[in-house]
Amino acid sequence: MATAADMTTEKSSASTCVGPRRGKFYHQLVTFEIEGVLHRISKEGLVRWSQFFRDMFEIPQAPGQREGDSDEKPIRLFGCTNVEFESLLEVLFPQELKCPPSLTKEEWIGVLKLSRLWDMPKVAAMAIDDLSVLPLSPAEKVTLGKAHGVPTWLREGYQALVSDITNSKTTLSELQDLGLETAFRVLRIRDEIYPRSAMAIGVTYTASTPNIFCSRCYQRGYTIRPATIPGNCGSCRNTTAEGFYVSMFDGITTTTDTSQATDVKVSEIFKEELEEERRRDEPNAKGQLLVA
């Protein structure tokens, strides 16, 4: 039989218990504004994957003045586009029951950019893995490797550029878009790995007729190189058997495996650059975000 004391205790417990307790997935929402577009998302999704946002939300704010609590007072983010931010949200809050989500190359690049910017190493690793299986040109690998600290892409891009410029798959114009210093270094490696001498063992040169000139036409002022490819002069059409020159090679092939030599030269010529990107790729590397 319950005593008066027991009944008093039960009443006291009932008065202090207000509604059900919060479960594991009771999420707090936060509002962001990017390029005039509002996004109200789970705060926990950002805190879980980003040290930057963990630090941001620990900054004390006065009651009633806390940014992100409402659409009228959002956290405004700069330094990214709305498309990039939405691509990142597709990864953090997938709409389908699969991982990773199906994104385009441009969208994954946006995810990689923001994951580097906001210190999300696991998200960055996912973006790198998915981009690595997509078609990236050597120039793209170099550009993205530099921009987002991916040393593997940088090394692969430089190695491929040396080979592609040798076989005319990459034009000098495309190479110059990477900067004159980069173009000079790639050409330097190419000339050291693939000798231009006619006596080079195991090397085959190919050139089209318009680029082959006899010694007489060469003396008239053509800027060309000596070669050992017989044919007709691209200017006067005479035979070039007695001496000829080539203005541009269509391709250079060799029976010798030059991949190891190319890797050594790339490591040597681009040493500082590769080391810098390797440091940036470390888990503790952080980016910067502009918040207003």
NUMARMI-941276 format. One line per 5 residues: their letters; for each residue z, y, x of N, C-alpha, C. Coordinates in nm, 2 decimals. Atoms other than C-alpha are relative to their C-alpha. Example, Ala and Ser with C-alpha at 12.3 -4.5 7.8 and 13.67 -1.06 7.14 Angstrom:
as> 0.00,-0.12,0.09,0.78,-0.45,1.23,0.00,0.12,0.09  0.00,-0.11,-0.09,0.71,-0.11,1.37,0.08,0.11,-0.08 .
! end
This chain:
mataa> 0.00,-0.12,0.09,0.00,0.00,0.00,0.00,0.12,0.09  0.02,-0.12,-0.08,-0.11,0.34,0.14,0.12,0.09,-0.02  -0.11,-0.10,0.00,0.17,0.58,0.22,-0.05,0.14,-0.02  0.04,-0.14,0.02,0.17,0.95,0.16,-0.06,0.06,0.13  0.05,-0.04,-0.13,0.11,1.00,0.53,-0.14,-0.04,0.03 .
dmtte> 0.14,0.05,-0.02,-0.20,0.78,0.53,-0.10,0.08,-0.08  0.08,-0.08,0.08,-0.34,0.97,0.24,-0.03,0.14,0.05  0.02,-0.13,-0.06,-0.29,1.30,0.42,-0.09,0.00,0.11  0.09,0.02,-0.12,-0.47,1.17,0.73,-0.14,-0.01,-0.05  0.14,0.02,0.05,-0.77,1.06,0.52,-0.06,0.13,-0.05 .
kssas> 0.05,-0.13,0.05,-0.80,1.40,0.35,-0.03,0.09,0.12  0.03,-0.08,-0.12,-0.78,1.57,0.69,-0.13,-0.04,0.07  0.13,0.04,-0.07,-1.06,1.36,0.84,-0.12,0.03,-0.09  0.11,-0.03,0.09,-1.28,1.41,0.53,-0.03,0.15,0.01  0.03,-0.14,0.00,-1.24,1.79,0.56,-0.06,0.05,0.13 .
tcvgp> 0.06,-0.04,-0.13,-1.34,1.80,0.93,-0.14,-0.06,0.02  0.13,0.06,-0.01,-1.65,1.58,0.88,-0.10,0.07,-0.09  0.10,-0.08,0.07,-1.94,1.81,0.78,-0.14,-0.06,0.01  0.14,0.06,0.00,-2.26,1.61,0.70,-0.01,-0.11,0.10  0.03,0.11,-0.10,-2.43,1.34,0.91,0.00,0.05,0.14 .
rrgkf> 0.01,-0.04,-0.14,-2.42,1.35,1.29,-0.15,0.00,0.04  0.13,-0.02,-0.05,-2.73,1.44,1.49,-0.04,-0.13,0.08  0.05,0.12,-0.07,-2.94,1.14,1.61,-0.07,0.03,0.13  0.06,-0.01,-0.13,-3.13,1.08,1.93,-0.12,0.09,-0.01  0.13,-0.08,0.01,-3.45,1.26,1.80,0.02,0.12,-0.08 .
yhqlv> -0.02,-0.12,0.07,-3.30,1.57,1.66,-0.04,0.11,0.10  0.06,-0.09,-0.09,-3.53,1.82,1.84,0.01,0.14,-0.03  0.00,-0.15,0.02,-3.50,2.19,1.89,-0.14,0.05,0.02  0.13,-0.05,-0.02,-3.82,2.38,1.84,0.00,0.13,0.07  0.02,-0.13,-0.07,-3.95,2.67,2.05,-0.14,0.05,-0.02 .
tfeie> 0.14,-0.06,0.03,-4.24,2.91,1.99,-0.05,0.07,0.12  0.07,-0.06,-0.11,-4.49,3.01,2.26,-0.12,0.08,-0.06  0.12,-0.07,0.04,-4.77,3.26,2.24,-0.09,0.01,0.13  0.10,0.00,-0.11,-5.08,3.22,2.46,-0.13,0.06,-0.06  0.12,-0.06,0.04,-5.38,3.45,2.42,0.00,0.03,-0.16 .
gvlhr> -0.01,-0.04,0.14,-5.26,3.56,2.07,0.01,-0.12,-0.10  -0.02,0.12,0.08,-5.21,3.20,1.95,0.14,-0.05,0.01  -0.13,0.04,0.00,-4.87,3.07,1.84,0.01,-0.16,0.01  -0.03,0.15,0.00,-4.74,2.71,1.92,0.15,-0.02,-0.01  -0.14,0.04,0.02,-4.41,2.58,1.79,0.01,-0.15,0.02 .
iskeg> 0.00,0.14,-0.05,-4.33,2.27,1.97,0.15,-0.04,0.04  -0.13,0.05,-0.03,-4.04,2.05,2.07,0.04,0.05,0.14  -0.05,-0.05,-0.13,-3.83,2.20,2.35,0.03,-0.12,0.09  -0.03,0.12,-0.08,-3.73,1.85,2.47,-0.12,-0.05,0.07  0.12,0.05,-0.07,-4.09,1.76,2.55,-0.03,0.07,0.12 .
lvrws> 0.02,-0.08,-0.12,-4.11,2.04,2.80,0.11,-0.02,0.10  -0.11,0.02,-0.09,-3.76,2.00,2.94,0.00,-0.13,0.08  0.01,0.13,-0.06,-3.82,1.63,3.00,-0.09,-0.01,0.12  0.10,0.02,-0.10,-4.12,1.67,3.22,-0.02,0.11,0.10  0.02,-0.11,-0.09,-4.09,2.01,3.38,0.13,0.06,0.04 .
qffrd> -0.11,-0.06,-0.05,-3.83,2.14,3.61,0.00,0.15,-0.02  0.01,-0.14,0.02,-3.96,2.49,3.56,0.05,0.04,-0.14  -0.05,-0.03,0.14,-3.89,2.48,3.18,0.15,-0.03,-0.01  -0.15,0.03,0.00,-3.55,2.32,3.24,0.07,0.12,0.05  -0.07,-0.12,-0.06,-3.46,2.62,3.46,-0.01,0.12,-0.10 .
mfeip> 0.02,-0.11,0.09,-3.61,2.86,3.21,0.10,0.00,-0.12  -0.09,0.01,0.12,-3.41,2.74,2.91,0.15,0.00,0.03  -0.14,-0.02,-0.04,-3.09,2.75,3.11,0.05,0.14,0.02  -0.03,-0.15,-0.02,-3.11,3.13,3.15,0.07,0.05,-0.13  -0.08,-0.04,0.12,-2.84,3.27,2.91,-0.07,0.12,-0.06 .
qapgq> 0.05,-0.12,0.07,-2.96,3.51,2.64,0.09,0.03,-0.11  -0.09,-0.04,0.10,-2.77,3.71,2.39,-0.03,-0.05,-0.14  0.03,0.05,0.13,-2.73,3.57,2.04,-0.09,0.09,-0.09  0.09,-0.08,0.08,-3.00,3.68,1.80,-0.12,0.07,0.07  0.10,-0.06,-0.08,-3.22,3.80,2.09,-0.07,-0.10,0.08 .
regds> 0.06,0.10,-0.08,-3.33,3.47,2.22,-0.15,-0.02,-0.02  0.14,0.02,0.02,-3.70,3.44,2.28,-0.04,-0.14,-0.02  0.05,0.14,0.03,-3.88,3.14,2.14,0.06,-0.05,-0.13  -0.07,0.05,0.12,-3.65,3.10,1.83,-0.09,0.02,-0.12  0.08,-0.03,0.12,-3.91,3.24,1.59,-0.14,0.05,0.03 .
dekpi> 0.13,-0.05,-0.02,-4.27,3.34,1.54,0.00,0.15,0.04  -0.01,-0.14,-0.02,-4.16,3.70,1.55,0.04,0.04,0.14  -0.05,-0.02,-0.14,-4.01,3.66,1.90,-0.03,-0.12,0.08  0.04,0.12,-0.08,-4.21,3.40,2.09,0.01,0.03,0.15  0.01,-0.01,-0.15,-4.21,3.33,2.46,-0.15,0.02,0.03 .
rlfgc> 0.14,-0.02,-0.04,-4.54,3.48,2.59,-0.03,-0.05,0.14  0.04,0.06,-0.13,-4.71,3.29,2.87,-0.13,0.06,0.04  0.12,-0.06,-0.06,-4.97,3.44,3.10,-0.04,-0.09,0.12  0.05,0.08,-0.12,-5.18,3.28,3.38,-0.06,-0.13,-0.05  0.07,0.12,0.05,-5.33,3.01,3.15,-0.07,0.04,-0.12 .
tnvef> 0.08,-0.02,0.12,-5.58,2.99,2.87,0.07,-0.08,-0.12  -0.05,0.08,0.11,-5.50,2.86,2.52,-0.05,-0.14,0.00  0.06,0.14,-0.01,-5.74,2.57,2.57,0.07,-0.08,0.10  -0.07,0.08,-0.10,-5.56,2.47,2.89,0.14,-0.04,-0.05  -0.13,0.03,0.06,-5.22,2.49,2.71,-0.01,-0.11,-0.10 .
eslle> 0.01,0.11,0.10,-5.34,2.28,2.42,-0.04,-0.13,0.06  0.03,0.13,-0.07,-5.48,2.02,2.66,0.12,-0.06,0.06  -0.13,0.04,-0.05,-5.14,2.00,2.82,0.08,-0.06,-0.11  -0.08,0.05,0.11,-4.98,1.95,2.48,-0.05,-0.13,-0.05  0.05,0.13,0.03,-5.22,1.67,2.41,0.06,-0.11,0.08 .
vlfpq> -0.06,0.10,-0.09,-5.07,1.49,2.70,0.15,-0.02,-0.03  -0.15,0.00,0.03,-4.70,1.58,2.62,0.03,-0.05,-0.14  -0.03,0.04,0.14,-4.73,1.52,2.25,-0.13,-0.06,-0.06  0.13,0.06,0.04,-5.02,1.27,2.20,-0.01,-0.02,-0.15  0.03,0.01,0.15,-5.18,1.26,1.85,-0.03,-0.15,-0.03 .
elkcp> 0.04,0.14,0.03,-5.28,0.89,1.89,0.10,-0.09,0.08  -0.09,0.10,-0.06,-5.08,0.58,1.99,-0.06,-0.06,0.12  0.05,0.05,-0.12,-5.23,0.55,2.33,0.03,0.10,0.11  -0.03,-0.09,-0.12,-5.16,0.69,2.68,-0.08,-0.05,0.12  0.01,-0.14,0.03,-5.32,0.87,2.84,-0.10,0.03,-0.11 .
psltk> 0.09,-0.04,0.11,-5.51,1.07,2.57,-0.15,0.01,0.05  0.14,-0.02,-0.04,-5.89,1.10,2.57,-0.04,0.14,0.01  0.03,-0.14,-0.02,-5.97,1.43,2.72,-0.13,0.01,0.09  0.12,-0.02,-0.08,-6.29,1.58,2.87,0.04,0.03,0.15  -0.03,-0.03,-0.14,-6.31,1.65,3.25,0.06,0.14,0.00 .
eewig> -0.05,-0.13,0.00,-6.26,2.02,3.18,0.14,0.01,-0.05  -0.14,0.00,0.06,-5.95,1.95,2.97,0.10,-0.06,0.10  -0.09,0.05,-0.10,-5.80,1.73,3.24,0.02,0.09,0.11  -0.02,-0.10,-0.11,-5.86,2.00,3.50,0.10,0.10,-0.05  -0.10,-0.10,0.05,-5.67,2.24,3.27,0.14,-0.06,0.01 .
vlkls> -0.13,0.07,-0.01,-5.38,1.98,3.25,0.05,0.00,0.15  -0.04,0.00,-0.14,-5.38,1.95,3.63,0.04,0.13,0.05  -0.04,-0.13,-0.04,-5.37,2.32,3.68,0.14,0.04,-0.05  -0.13,-0.04,0.05,-5.07,2.38,3.45,0.11,-0.09,0.05  -0.11,0.09,-0.05,-4.88,2.07,3.57,0.04,0.04,0.14 .
rlwdm> -0.04,-0.05,-0.13,-4.90,2.21,3.92,0.07,0.13,-0.01  -0.05,-0.13,0.02,-4.82,2.56,3.80,0.15,-0.01,-0.05  -0.13,0.01,0.07,-4.51,2.44,3.60,0.08,-0.12,0.05  -0.08,0.10,-0.06,-4.38,2.17,3.83,0.02,-0.12,-0.09  0.00,0.12,0.08,-4.47,1.86,3.63,-0.07,-0.11,0.08 .
pkvaa> 0.07,0.09,-0.10,-4.54,1.60,3.91,-0.05,-0.13,-0.07  0.05,0.12,0.07,-4.57,1.30,3.67,-0.13,0.03,-0.08  0.12,-0.04,0.07,-4.82,1.48,3.45,-0.11,0.03,0.09  0.10,-0.02,-0.09,-5.01,1.59,3.75,-0.06,-0.13,0.05  0.05,0.13,-0.05,-5.03,1.23,3.88,-0.09,-0.06,-0.10 .
maidd> 0.08,0.06,0.11,-5.17,1.12,3.54,-0.14,0.07,0.00  0.12,-0.07,0.00,-5.43,1.40,3.55,-0.09,-0.04,0.12  0.08,0.04,-0.12,-5.54,1.31,3.90,-0.06,-0.14,-0.01  0.05,0.14,0.02,-5.57,0.94,3.81,-0.12,0.00,-0.09  0.11,0.00,0.10,-5.79,1.02,3.51,-0.12,0.07,0.05 .
lsvlp> 0.11,-0.07,-0.06,-6.00,1.27,3.69,-0.07,-0.08,0.11  0.05,0.08,-0.11,-6.05,1.03,3.98,-0.11,-0.10,-0.04  0.09,0.10,0.05,-6.24,0.79,3.76,-0.12,0.07,-0.07  0.11,-0.08,0.06,-6.47,1.07,3.62,-0.09,0.04,0.11  0.09,-0.05,-0.10,-6.78,1.19,3.80,0.03,0.14,0.05 .
lspae> -0.02,-0.13,-0.06,-6.68,1.46,4.04,-0.09,0.01,0.12  0.08,-0.02,-0.11,-6.93,1.60,4.28,0.08,0.03,0.13  -0.08,-0.04,-0.12,-6.83,1.65,4.65,0.05,0.14,0.00  -0.05,-0.14,0.01,-6.82,2.02,4.59,0.12,0.02,-0.09  -0.11,-0.01,0.09,-6.60,1.98,4.29,0.13,-0.06,0.06 .
kvtlg> -0.12,0.06,-0.07,-6.36,1.75,4.49,0.06,0.10,0.10  -0.05,-0.10,-0.10,-6.33,2.02,4.76,0.06,0.11,-0.07  -0.05,-0.11,0.08,-6.28,2.30,4.51,0.13,-0.03,-0.07  -0.12,0.04,0.07,-6.03,2.12,4.30,0.11,-0.05,0.09  -0.10,0.04,-0.10,-5.85,1.97,4.60,0.07,0.11,0.06 .
kahgv> -0.06,-0.12,-0.05,-5.80,2.31,4.74,0.09,0.07,-0.10  -0.07,-0.08,0.11,-5.70,2.47,4.41,0.13,-0.06,-0.05  -0.11,0.06,0.06,-5.45,2.21,4.30,0.07,-0.10,0.09  -0.07,0.08,-0.10,-5.33,2.04,4.62,-0.02,-0.15,-0.02  0.04,0.14,0.00,-5.51,1.70,4.61,-0.07,-0.04,0.13 .
ptwlr> 0.06,0.03,-0.13,-5.56,1.60,4.97,-0.10,-0.11,0.01  0.10,0.11,0.01,-5.74,1.28,4.88,-0.14,0.05,-0.04  0.13,-0.06,0.04,-6.01,1.47,4.70,-0.06,0.08,0.11  0.05,-0.09,-0.11,-6.04,1.72,4.98,-0.07,-0.08,0.11  0.06,0.08,-0.11,-6.10,1.45,5.24,-0.12,-0.07,-0.05 .
egyqa> 0.12,0.07,0.05,-6.34,1.25,5.02,-0.11,0.10,-0.02  0.11,-0.10,0.02,-6.53,1.57,4.93,-0.07,0.04,0.13  0.06,-0.03,-0.12,-6.58,1.67,5.29,-0.08,-0.11,0.06  0.08,0.12,-0.05,-6.69,1.32,5.39,-0.13,-0.01,-0.07  0.12,0.01,0.08,-6.94,1.31,5.11,-0.10,0.12,0.03 .
lvsdi> 0.09,-0.11,-0.03,-7.07,1.66,5.19,-0.08,-0.02,0.13  0.07,0.02,-0.13,-7.15,1.56,5.55,-0.11,-0.10,-0.03  0.11,0.10,0.03,-7.35,1.26,5.42,-0.11,0.06,-0.09  0.09,-0.05,0.10,-7.51,1.45,5.13,-0.09,0.11,0.06  0.09,-0.11,-0.06,-7.63,1.75,5.33,-0.09,-0.06,0.10 .
tnskt> 0.09,0.07,-0.09,-7.77,1.51,5.58,-0.12,-0.06,-0.07  0.11,0.07,0.08,-7.98,1.33,5.31,-0.05,0.09,-0.10  0.05,-0.10,0.09,-8.06,1.65,5.13,0.04,-0.01,-0.15  -0.05,0.01,0.14,-7.85,1.56,4.82,0.07,0.13,-0.04  -0.06,-0.13,0.02,-7.66,1.88,4.86,-0.08,0.11,0.08 .
tlsel> 0.08,-0.10,-0.06,-7.85,2.20,4.93,0.09,0.10,0.08  -0.08,-0.10,-0.08,-7.74,2.47,5.18,0.06,0.11,-0.10  -0.05,-0.10,0.09,-7.70,2.71,4.88,0.13,-0.05,-0.07  -0.12,0.06,0.06,-7.45,2.47,4.71,0.11,0.00,0.11  -0.10,0.00,-0.10,-7.27,2.44,5.04,0.06,0.14,0.03 .
qdlgl> -0.04,-0.13,-0.03,-7.25,2.81,5.09,0.10,0.05,-0.11  -0.09,-0.04,0.11,-7.08,2.84,4.75,0.15,-0.03,0.03  -0.13,0.03,-0.04,-6.78,2.68,4.91,0.06,0.09,0.11  -0.04,-0.09,-0.10,-6.77,2.95,5.17,-0.07,-0.02,0.13  0.08,0.01,-0.13,-6.95,3.02,5.50,0.08,-0.08,0.10 .
etafr> -0.08,0.07,-0.10,-6.66,2.88,5.71,-0.01,-0.15,-0.03  0.01,0.14,0.04,-6.66,2.55,5.51,-0.14,-0.05,0.03  0.13,0.04,-0.02,-7.04,2.53,5.53,-0.03,-0.02,0.15  0.01,0.01,-0.15,-7.03,2.59,5.91,0.07,-0.13,0.05  -0.07,0.12,-0.05,-6.77,2.31,5.96,-0.07,-0.13,-0.04 .
vlrir> 0.07,0.12,0.05,-6.96,2.06,5.75,-0.13,-0.02,0.08  0.12,0.01,-0.08,-7.28,2.13,5.94,0.03,-0.04,0.14  -0.04,0.04,-0.14,-7.10,2.10,6.27,0.03,-0.15,0.01  -0.03,0.15,0.00,-6.97,1.75,6.18,-0.13,-0.07,-0.02  0.12,0.07,0.02,-7.31,1.65,6.05,-0.08,-0.01,0.13 .
deiyp> 0.08,0.00,-0.12,-7.48,1.75,6.38,0.06,-0.08,0.11  -0.06,0.08,-0.10,-7.22,1.57,6.58,-0.01,-0.15,-0.03  0.01,0.14,0.04,-7.24,1.25,6.38,-0.14,-0.05,0.00  0.14,0.04,0.01,-7.61,1.24,6.32,-0.08,0.08,0.10  0.08,-0.07,-0.10,-7.79,1.34,6.64,-0.14,0.02,-0.04 .
rsama> 0.13,-0.04,0.04,-8.12,1.52,6.60,-0.10,-0.05,0.11  0.09,0.04,-0.11,-8.27,1.38,6.93,-0.09,-0.11,-0.05  0.10,0.10,0.03,-8.59,1.18,6.89,0.04,-0.13,0.06  -0.03,0.12,-0.07,-8.43,0.92,7.12,0.12,-0.06,-0.06  -0.12,0.05,0.07,-8.13,0.86,6.88,-0.03,-0.14,-0.04 .
igvty> 0.02,0.15,0.03,-8.09,0.48,6.85,0.04,-0.02,-0.15  -0.03,0.04,0.14,-8.10,0.35,6.49,-0.01,0.11,-0.10  0.01,-0.12,0.10,-8.18,0.69,6.33,-0.15,0.01,-0.04  0.13,-0.02,0.06,-8.48,0.73,6.10,-0.01,0.13,-0.07  0.02,-0.13,0.06,-8.61,1.08,6.00,-0.11,-0.01,-0.10 .
tastp> 0.11,-0.01,0.10,-8.82,1.15,5.69,-0.03,0.14,-0.03  0.04,-0.14,0.03,-9.01,1.47,5.62,-0.13,0.00,-0.08  0.12,-0.01,0.08,-9.28,1.57,5.37,-0.10,0.09,0.08  0.11,-0.06,-0.08,-9.62,1.70,5.49,0.01,0.15,0.00  -0.01,-0.15,-0.01,-9.56,2.07,5.40,0.10,0.05,0.10 .
nifcs> -0.10,-0.04,-0.09,-9.27,2.07,5.64,-0.03,-0.04,0.15  0.04,0.05,-0.13,-9.46,1.92,5.94,-0.11,0.10,0.05  0.09,-0.09,-0.05,-9.65,2.16,6.17,-0.04,-0.04,0.14  0.04,0.03,-0.13,-9.86,2.12,6.48,0.05,0.10,0.10  -0.05,-0.09,-0.10,-9.77,2.29,6.81,-0.07,0.13,-0.01 .
rcyqr> 0.07,-0.12,0.00,-10.04,2.55,6.76,0.06,0.09,-0.11  -0.05,-0.08,0.11,-9.91,2.67,6.42,0.15,0.03,0.03  -0.14,-0.03,-0.03,-9.55,2.65,6.55,0.00,0.12,0.09  0.00,-0.11,-0.09,-9.64,2.90,6.82,-0.03,0.13,-0.07  0.03,-0.12,0.08,-9.75,3.14,6.55,0.13,0.06,-0.07 .
gytir> -0.12,-0.06,0.05,-9.39,3.19,6.45,0.08,-0.08,-0.10  -0.08,0.08,0.10,-9.26,2.91,6.23,0.13,-0.04,0.07  -0.13,0.03,-0.05,-8.89,2.84,6.26,0.02,-0.15,-0.03  0.00,0.15,0.02,-8.89,2.46,6.31,0.06,-0.07,0.12  -0.07,0.09,-0.10,-8.74,2.17,6.51,-0.10,-0.10,0.05 .
patip> 0.08,0.11,-0.05,-8.90,1.92,6.73,0.03,-0.13,-0.07  -0.02,0.13,0.06,-8.94,1.57,6.58,-0.09,-0.10,0.05  0.09,0.11,-0.04,-9.11,1.24,6.62,-0.06,-0.07,-0.12  0.06,0.05,0.12,-9.27,1.20,6.28,-0.15,0.04,0.00  0.14,-0.03,0.00,-9.65,1.17,6.30,-0.05,0.04,-0.14 .
gncgs> 0.05,-0.04,0.13,-9.86,1.33,6.03,-0.10,0.11,0.02  0.09,-0.12,-0.01,-10.09,1.63,5.95,0.08,0.13,-0.02  -0.07,-0.13,0.01,-9.99,1.99,5.99,0.00,0.05,-0.14  -0.01,-0.06,0.14,-9.87,2.15,5.67,-0.07,0.13,-0.01  0.07,-0.13,0.00,-10.05,2.47,5.77,-0.15,-0.02,0.01 .
crntt> 0.14,0.01,-0.03,-10.39,2.39,5.92,-0.06,-0.14,-0.03  0.04,0.14,0.03,-10.40,2.01,5.82,-0.05,-0.08,0.11  0.05,0.08,-0.12,-10.50,1.91,6.17,0.11,-0.11,0.03  -0.09,0.10,-0.04,-10.34,1.60,6.32,0.11,0.06,0.09  -0.11,-0.05,-0.09,-10.01,1.65,6.50,0.03,-0.10,0.11 .
aegfy> -0.02,0.11,-0.09,-10.05,1.36,6.73,0.04,0.05,0.14  -0.03,-0.05,-0.14,-10.03,1.58,7.05,0.13,0.08,0.01  -0.13,-0.07,0.00,-9.71,1.75,6.95,0.02,0.07,-0.13  -0.02,-0.05,0.13,-9.56,1.86,6.63,0.15,0.03,-0.02  -0.13,-0.05,0.03,-9.25,2.02,6.47,0.03,-0.01,-0.15 .
vsmfd> -0.04,0.01,0.14,-9.06,1.99,6.14,0.10,0.11,-0.03  -0.08,-0.11,0.04,-8.91,2.28,5.95,0.12,-0.05,-0.08  -0.11,0.05,0.08,-8.70,2.07,5.72,-0.01,-0.15,-0.02  0.00,0.14,0.02,-8.60,1.70,5.70,0.03,-0.03,-0.14  -0.03,0.04,0.14,-8.61,1.53,5.36,0.12,-0.10,0.01 .
gittt> -0.12,0.09,-0.01,-8.35,1.27,5.49,0.01,-0.05,0.13  -0.03,0.06,-0.13,-8.19,1.11,5.78,0.08,-0.12,-0.03  -0.07,0.12,0.02,-8.08,0.75,5.77,0.03,-0.07,0.13  -0.03,0.07,-0.12,-7.92,0.53,6.03,0.05,-0.14,-0.03  -0.04,0.13,0.01,-7.85,0.17,6.07,0.15,-0.02,0.05 .
tdtsq> -0.14,0.00,-0.05,-7.51,0.25,6.23,0.09,0.05,-0.11  -0.10,-0.05,0.10,-7.20,0.28,6.01,0.07,0.12,0.06  -0.06,-0.13,-0.05,-7.09,0.64,6.06,0.13,0.04,-0.08  -0.11,-0.04,0.09,-6.81,0.64,5.79,0.13,0.02,0.08  -0.12,-0.01,-0.07,-6.53,0.59,6.04,-0.01,0.13,0.09 .
atdvk> 0.02,-0.12,-0.09,-6.67,0.86,6.28,0.01,0.12,-0.08  -0.01,-0.12,0.09,-6.71,1.10,5.99,0.14,0.03,-0.04  -0.14,-0.02,0.04,-6.35,1.04,5.88,0.08,0.06,0.11  -0.07,-0.05,-0.11,-6.22,1.11,6.23,-0.04,0.15,0.02  0.04,-0.14,-0.02,-6.43,1.43,6.26,0.06,0.09,-0.11 .
vseif> -0.05,-0.08,0.11,-6.32,1.55,5.91,0.15,0.03,0.02  -0.14,-0.02,-0.03,-5.96,1.49,6.01,0.03,0.10,0.11  -0.01,-0.09,-0.12,-6.01,1.69,6.33,-0.04,0.14,-0.04  0.05,-0.13,0.03,-6.22,1.98,6.20,0.08,0.07,-0.11  -0.07,-0.06,0.12,-6.02,2.03,5.87,0.15,-0.04,0.01 .
keele> -0.14,0.04,-0.01,-5.68,1.93,6.01,0.10,0.09,-0.07  -0.09,-0.09,0.05,-5.49,2.24,5.91,-0.01,0.00,-0.16  0.02,-0.01,0.15,-5.64,2.25,5.56,0.05,-0.13,-0.07  -0.04,0.13,0.06,-5.57,1.88,5.49,0.16,-0.01,0.01  -0.14,0.00,-0.01,-5.21,1.92,5.61,0.07,0.09,-0.10 .
eerrr> -0.05,-0.09,0.10,-5.16,2.22,5.39,0.00,-0.06,-0.14  0.01,0.06,0.13,-5.28,2.04,5.08,0.10,-0.12,-0.01  -0.10,0.11,0.00,-5.06,1.74,5.17,0.14,0.05,-0.03  -0.13,-0.06,0.03,-4.76,1.97,5.17,0.01,0.04,-0.14  -0.01,-0.04,0.14,-4.85,2.11,4.84,0.01,-0.11,-0.10 .
depna> 0.00,0.12,0.08,-4.89,1.76,4.70,0.14,-0.06,-0.01  -0.14,0.05,0.00,-4.52,1.69,4.77,0.06,0.03,-0.14  -0.07,-0.02,0.13,-4.30,1.64,4.46,0.07,0.13,-0.02  -0.08,-0.12,0.01,-4.09,1.95,4.53,-0.08,0.13,0.00  0.09,-0.13,0.00,-4.39,2.19,4.55,0.00,0.06,-0.14 .
kgqll> -0.01,-0.06,0.13,-4.35,2.44,4.27,-0.11,0.11,-0.01  0.09,-0.11,0.03,-4.59,2.69,4.11,0.07,0.12,-0.06  -0.05,-0.12,0.05,-4.54,3.02,3.95,-0.06,0.03,-0.14  0.04,-0.03,0.13,-4.56,3.13,3.59,0.04,0.14,-0.04  -0.04,-0.13,0.05,-4.57,3.48,3.44,0.04,-0.01,-0.14 .
va> -0.05,0.01,0.13,-4.35,3.51,3.14,0.04,0.15,-0.04  -0.04,-0.14,0.05,-4.31,3.83,2.93,0.09,-0.02,-0.12 .
! end
